[in-house]
Amino acid sequence: MNVLLGILQGLLGVLYLVGGGMKVFMWTFPILTPIAAIGLAVEGVLFAGLHYKYAERSPMMFSLVLAALAAFVAYGRFVLTPL
């Protein structure tokens, strides 16, 4: 069990360093921004559907607004200023 946790800690440490490197070297993979925005938009719509199912209106609107903002970013990055 301790060996598995050590391996997991090592992998998470590498992931942490890669994430920090992406903040410094953003221009290396600019295509990741609109792809992440599409993922967030899809996730927001799915969560809005879940909130609608349980009649939770306020979180549903919040999820839809965030999904619309993410879709706007994806549209802007893919269509208005293609990379």
C-alpha positions, 0 to 999 in steps of 0.5 A, a space after each residue: 500500500 505504501 509503495 502504491 501511494 509513493 508511486 501516486 505521489 510521484 506521478 502527481 508531482 510530475 503532473 504538478 510540474 507539467 501544469 506549472 510549466 504550461 502556465 509559464 510556456 502558454 504559447 507552446 500549446 495554444 490549441 489547448 485553451 479552446 479544447 478546454 473551453 469546449 470541455 467546460 461548456 459541455 460539462 456546464 450543460 450536463 450539470 445544468 440538465 442535472 440541476 433541472 432534473 432536481 428542480 434546482 433553478 439557481 445552480 442551473 442558471 449558474 451552470 448555463 452562464 458558465 457554459 455560455 462563457 466557455 462556449 464564447 471563449 471556444 468560439 473566439 479562439 476557433 473562429 474569430 482568431 484561429 490559431 
